[in-house]
């Protein structure tokens, strides 16, 4: 398989290097996880966050694939990747790893930082359909607002008002963001749902909406 190497300062990385580096780390982590998850019964009582799109078993991965990963290494690798022009295959590898349903890593990285990596990846690839699927399947994360705004604005930039409104209809209407709240009310009015629009406006006003 022919790969294209792209240099960054004195370092270089290719699609094959990327795939080997990340997957090697995940294989090692999964081997550790098999033992550690069995030993750590406290996981059962903890509220563990999971965010993603793909079932781990679809790609021979496990839900613990990131659990023992070192956050510093994840952030370092991601920063290097951000500077590269990746091939289609490399993008698919990243999507598979970062968007597979999994527990969050616990070492040297916060939940918010890990979610941000997923969000930045989706926005960088500008895959609107994938973004919509992600926010619909992963409701309840406040960080999703950035993705929702991006998808809404992408549709509006193409004069696709209906698609923007349909996205908001599929998401919890109680969005804590003034821009999206106003736009959602506009969509309801545009769809002749004036009573529902008024109700949402009144509820938001009671919560301090201006």
C-alpha positions, 0 to 999 in steps of 0.5 A: 500500500502506497502511503504519503508522508508529510513532514512537520518540522523535523518529524514526519508521519504517514498514514501507515505510521498513524494507524500503527501508532494509535492501534498499537496503543489501543491493543496494549490498553485493551490487554490491560483493561481485561484485567483491570476492569475485572478487578475494579468493581467500583466501576459498577457504582460510578457514573461513567460517561460514554460518547460516540457513534459506533459499536466497538464490536463492529471494529474488533474494539472494546468499550474500554479502548481508551480507559487506560490511555495517557491523556498527555499522549492522546493530546500530543498525537492529536496535535500532530495529526491536526497539522497534517493533510490526511488521506481518506483512509487516515480520516476513517481510522481517526473517526473509528477510534475517536467516535467509537462508543467508549469509556473516557480515559482517566489519566492526564485528561479531563472528560471535557478535553476528551469530548473536545477532541471528538468535536474538533475532529467532526468540525474539521472534517465538516461532515454535517451528516455525521455531526447530526448523527453524533449530537442526536445519539449523544444528547445531554453533553453541553459541549454539543452546542458547538456542533449543533451551531456548526451544523445549523450554520452549514445548512443556512449557508446553503439556504437549507432552512428546513434541514436546520430546523429539522435538526433542532426538532430532533434535539431536546428543545431545552437548549441552553444557548440564546442563538439556538433558542431564538432560531428554534422559536423562529423555526416553530413560527415558520412551521406555523406552530405559534402556540408552541413557539410562544410556550417556549418563549415564555418558559425561556423568559422565566429562565432569564432568556432575553 
